[in-house]
Structure formats: C-alpha cells, structure tokens
C-alpha cells in the first residue's frame, strides 16, 4: 500500500527526531541540563515572552496578553525549579536493602497535542520535560495556535544552536495542521501527551501508542461557614479572571453554605463580581450555548463581550470582573452547572456543609470527575474528609484554584499544564503530568537475604478468627 502524504510527512519528522534523539541520548547530565536551560530561555527572555503572548491572544482570540506573560513566566520558571538537580541520566536511584538500582532511560520521540488555550505555555512545559529525559519531541498545535507555536520553535532552535544541540530534538507538524496529520503523529511516535479537548484525549488513547491524557475540567469550590469570606472571594476572583478563564482549573461553580450565603455574595460584589437577575441569566444562557455547544464569542472573553453578545445593558455590568448566576439544578438541562471557560461563575446555596458535599458530588458526576475540588475553610479536618469522600485527585485548600492546581511556588504539586484525573476521569495517571512520565526506568536487580514466609505467617490470625 502506498503511504499517504500525511504518513510520509510525519515519517520524515520522526526519522529526523530519532536521529537527533540517538545523539542526545549520549549526553551527560550536565549537558542535558544545559539544553533544558537553553530551551527555556527562549520563553523566559522577557522580550520573547511579550511577543509570543501578544501573538497568542491575537491569533486565538482567547485570554489576555498580560496574564499570558505571567503564566508563561511562572509555569516555565516553576518547572525549572522542579527539574533542578533532578537526575535523569545514568543511575537515578539505589536501594541497597532491596538490591535495586534504577537507571533513567529516554522513551524516544514524544508527540504532544497542544490546545489553543495555551499555545505557548503548554509546548514549553512539554518540551522541557521531554528534553530533561533525553527525548525528542514533536508538537501538534491547534490550527489557531500554530503561528505562536511556530515562533516559539524558532526561538528554541536558536538557543539549541547556541549550545550545539540538534535542532531536530524539537519539531512541530507542518502547517496547516490537520486531523490526519495529528493522527499520523499519534501512531508513529513512542509516547503521546494530550492536553485539551476530550476528543483529542480519546484520539490519543485509541492511537495504539502509550498516552497520557487529561480528564474534563469543571472545577467547583466549597465555601463553608468557617471561611474567611473576604479572602475567599478575592482568591476566587483572582483565579476565575486570570487569562479570562482559559484554564481548565478555573472555578466554574461555587457552593456556599446557607449560614454565610448572603455575606459571601456581598464579598463577591466587593471583589468585582456582579450577580445577574433571572432575566439576565436566561439571556446569557441563550447567548452562551447554541445547540448544546458553547458559543466561541464568549469563550475566554472579557465581561464586556459577554454583555454585548447577550444583550445585557444594565449600567456598570460590562465593567465588572466576572458575572455570577444562581443555580439549583445540575445536568444537561442546567448548562451553567458545567464547564464554561468564560468569566461566569455559577453559585449554589447549600443547607449546610453536608449538603455542600452532596451538591459537589452531583456536579462532578455530571462533569469533571477526577479533576479537582476546592474548599475555603478554617476547619483543619474537612479537607482530608473531602479527600476520603469526593471523586477527585486534588483537594485545593484556601488557594486560588487555577494557580494552585497546576503547581505553585507555595504548594507541593509539580508545575504542570496537564492534570491527570485518574480512573474517575478516564486517565491512566492521577498526578500532574511531569518529567517522570517522560522517562523509562531500567531496574538492576541483585539478590538479598531471603524474606520467606510460611502459610501460618500469613493466614494464622485468619484461621484462628474463623476456627479453620
């Protein structure tokens, strides 16, 4: 059978990537670390970051420039902190008591699906993780995000030239990127990392290539009766409005217990949010969803755009930081209960904390299982309680959710733009995807003193209990 044009194009990229990766595999740890730093400088350099951020907003129409500058800088610098002093070459771990030696090995060529919401931060994050483990990488940007991804690639290549590393370690699919090209890449590389739509994730999982994907986001947060309401409102506003809510970790719903509900709404008002009345909510809903699909005219746009599209003319509304809508229902018939990727936050009133947990579980069962849940509380026990009961992989406590979930300088999660959602979200990992997911480990196994057990060692108590 004659190879298709897409098969041939991708095969050539993979051939070049493998050739570069074989050379890179011979690098020492200091040499690898210099390549990582070089690639990162392509974005950390302030002039480059500013240009790429402006280009990303211009081409995708999503987010805002200053927040993308901040995101690109903090996500890259935070990842470099995580990678600093980490060994990925040669012996990376030894357990003499168990007779085990671990050796870091590359996976080969990594293929990455890049969403339009983060056309710069996501490729940089994946590139640094891949390079740290001596892999080559091929990027598949979204069509709208391709220009900024292409410019980033040019800047990375200039830095690879500076340190004498092969350019073909970092490549991208040729323009225009099509589904056929992306599918070919998924099938020809050695490992896939897919971030973005669930269609992209499903394509990665069904490609036949080992893949790390992410689950759907639909973050909700609980505000209980013990919370610092002013601080909670401000943190939620900071997170929800950052980059116009492009993040899958931005709050979509907040559940407030009845005892502090009215006071919390006052704090939201002070923080710059506006609560819509029933008529305004209905008009916004009609504008946001067309035949069950989100209208791109409201995705990651300023509040003024939402007001214009929905015909909301209340004085001062367009100048507010975000919009609030009250809801009682959950499910397809209540679209505000799902992920919105817009500056709209859904508010639920819970009778008490137990009811708040019930509502949160209903929302997650509808959309967002496995991703994360936030809580604003002074109660030291409730976060662990949620971790025992709610089907999510992260419980974010008293933090702006979108800053915290993907790693932050003041929490212990690794910096990442890909949050695994475990089996709840249909993913193979429940972790933030980080460098360890881009590496194979060879284990050298030596004999140790035997640790044999008898049947009675294992079954003795059981036999006594049941008189066997």
VENRA-V808354 format. One record per backbone hydrogen bond with DSSP energy under -0.5 kcal/mol. CO is the residue of the C=O (numbers start at 0). NH is the residue of the N-H. E is the energy in kcal/mol with one decimal. If there is no record, write none. Layout:
co->{CO;CO}
nh->{NH;NH}
e->{E;E}
This chain:
co->{3;4;5;6;7;8;9;10;11;12;13;14;15;16;17;18;19;20;22;23;27;28;29;30;31;32;33;34;35;36;37;38;39;39;40;44;44;45;46;47;48;49;50;51;52;53;54;55;56;63;64;65;66;67;68;69;70;71;72;73;74;75;76;77;78;79;82;89;92;94;94;94;95;98;99;100;101;101;102;103;104;106;107;107;108;108;109;110;111;111;112;113;114;115;117;119;120;121;122;123;124;125;126;127;128;129;129;130;135;136;137;138;138;139;141;142;144;145;146;147;148;149;150;151;152;153;154;155;156;157;158;159;159;160;165;166;168;170;177;178;179;180;181;182;183;184;190;191;192;192;193;196;197;198;199;200;201;203;209;210;211;218;218;219;220;221;221;222;223;226;227;228;229;230;231;232;233;234;235;236;237;238;240;241;241;242;246;247;249;251;252;253;253;254;255;256;257;259;260;261;262;263;264;265;266;267;268;271;271;273;273;276;277;278;279;280;281;282;283;284;287;288;289;292;294;294;297;299;301;301;302;303;304;305;306;306;310;313;315;316;321;322;323;324;330;333;333;334;340;341;342;344;345;346;347;347;349;351;352;353;354;355;356;357;358;359;360;361;362;363;367;369;370;371;372;373;374;374;375;378;380;381;382;383;384;385;385;389;390;393;393;394;395;395;398;399;399;400;401;403;405;407;412;417;417;418;420;421;421;422;428;430;430;433;434;435;437;439;441;441;442;443;443;453;454;455;458;459;460;461;462;463}
nh->{7;8;9;10;11;12;13;14;15;16;17;18;19;20;21;22;23;24;25;26;31;32;33;34;35;36;37;38;39;40;41;41;42;43;44;47;48;49;50;51;52;53;54;55;56;57;58;59;60;67;68;69;70;71;72;73;74;75;76;77;78;79;80;81;82;83;85;103;101;97;98;99;98;445;94;443;91;92;441;89;439;108;109;135;189;190;137;192;113;139;194;141;117;118;121;123;124;125;126;127;128;129;130;131;132;132;134;133;109;170;111;140;172;113;145;145;148;149;150;151;152;153;154;155;156;157;158;159;160;161;162;163;164;163;168;169;136;138;181;182;183;184;185;186;187;188;110;211;112;194;213;200;201;202;203;204;205;206;191;212;193;251;252;373;254;223;375;256;226;228;231;232;233;234;235;236;237;238;239;240;241;241;243;244;245;245;249;218;218;345;220;255;347;222;349;259;260;263;264;265;266;267;268;269;270;272;271;320;321;275;323;280;281;282;283;284;285;286;287;288;294;290;292;289;297;298;300;62;304;305;306;307;308;309;310;311;312;316;318;319;273;344;275;346;333;330;336;337;299;343;322;324;253;326;255;349;257;355;356;357;358;359;360;361;362;363;364;365;366;368;370;392;392;219;395;221;376;397;223;382;384;385;386;387;388;388;389;391;369;372;395;396;374;397;400;402;403;404;405;406;415;410;407;419;432;214;424;424;426;425;421;419;432;436;437;438;106;104;102;443;444;100;445;457;458;459;462;463;464;465;467;466}
e->{-2.2;-2.5;-2.5;-2.5;-1.9;-1.7;-2.8;-2.4;-2.2;-2.4;-2.8;-2.1;-2.3;-2.8;-2.4;-1.4;-2.5;-2.3;-1.3;-2.1;-2.6;-2.7;-1.7;-1.8;-2.2;-2.2;-2.5;-2.6;-2.3;-2.0;-0.8;-0.8;-1.9;-2.6;-1.9;-0.6;-2.2;-2.5;-2.0;-2.8;-2.6;-2.0;-2.3;-2.4;-2.0;-2.3;-2.5;-2.1;-2.2;-1.8;-2.4;-2.2;-3.0;-3.1;-2.1;-2.9;-2.7;-1.4;-2.8;-2.7;-1.7;-2.2;-2.0;-2.0;-2.3;-1.5;-1.9;-2.5;-3.4;-0.6;-0.7;-2.2;-0.6;-2.7;-3.0;-3.0;-2.6;-1.3;-2.6;-0.7;-3.0;-0.5;-0.5;-2.4;-2.5;-1.3;-2.9;-2.3;-0.6;-2.9;-1.2;-0.5;-0.7;-0.6;-1.2;-2.0;-2.5;-2.4;-2.3;-2.5;-2.0;-2.6;-2.8;-2.3;-0.9;-0.7;-2.2;-2.2;-2.7;-2.4;-2.4;-0.5;-2.5;-2.3;-0.8;-0.8;-1.8;-3.0;-2.2;-2.3;-2.3;-2.0;-1.9;-2.5;-2.6;-1.8;-1.5;-2.5;-2.5;-1.4;-1.4;-0.6;-2.5;-0.9;-1.3;-2.0;-3.1;-2.5;-2.4;-2.7;-2.0;-2.3;-2.4;-1.5;-1.6;-1.8;-3.2;-2.8;-2.2;-0.5;-0.6;-1.8;-2.6;-2.1;-2.0;-2.5;-1.8;-1.1;-2.3;-0.5;-2.8;-3.2;-1.6;-2.2;-3.3;-0.6;-2.9;-2.0;-1.4;-1.1;-2.7;-2.8;-2.1;-2.5;-2.6;-2.3;-2.6;-2.2;-3.2;-2.4;-0.8;-0.6;-2.1;-1.5;-0.6;-0.8;-1.4;-0.5;-0.5;-2.4;-1.7;-0.6;-2.6;-3.0;-2.7;-1.6;-1.0;-2.6;-2.2;-1.7;-1.8;-2.5;-2.1;-2.1;-1.7;-2.7;-1.3;-2.4;-1.0;-0.5;-3.1;-2.7;-2.0;-2.1;-2.5;-2.6;-2.1;-1.6;-2.3;-1.8;-3.2;-0.5;-1.8;-3.0;-2.2;-0.7;-1.2;-1.6;-0.9;-1.5;-2.7;-2.0;-2.7;-2.4;-1.0;-2.4;-0.7;-1.9;-0.9;-1.7;-2.0;-3.0;-2.9;-3.0;-2.3;-0.6;-2.7;-1.9;-2.4;-1.9;-2.5;-2.0;-2.9;-2.4;-2.8;-0.6;-2.8;-2.0;-2.1;-1.7;-2.6;-2.5;-2.3;-2.1;-2.5;-2.4;-2.5;-1.5;-2.7;-0.9;-1.7;-1.7;-0.6;-0.6;-2.8;-2.4;-0.6;-2.9;-1.9;-0.5;-1.9;-2.6;-2.0;-1.3;-1.1;-0.6;-3.2;-2.2;-3.0;-2.1;-0.6;-0.6;-2.5;-0.6;-0.6;-0.7;-1.9;-2.6;-0.5;-1.7;-2.5;-1.3;-0.5;-0.8;-2.9;-0.8;-1.5;-0.8;-3.1;-0.9;-2.6;-2.3;-0.5;-2.3;-2.2;-0.9;-0.7;-3.0;-2.7;-0.6;-0.5;-1.8;-0.5;-1.3;-3.3;-1.9;-2.9;-2.0;-2.6;-1.9;-2.4;-0.7}
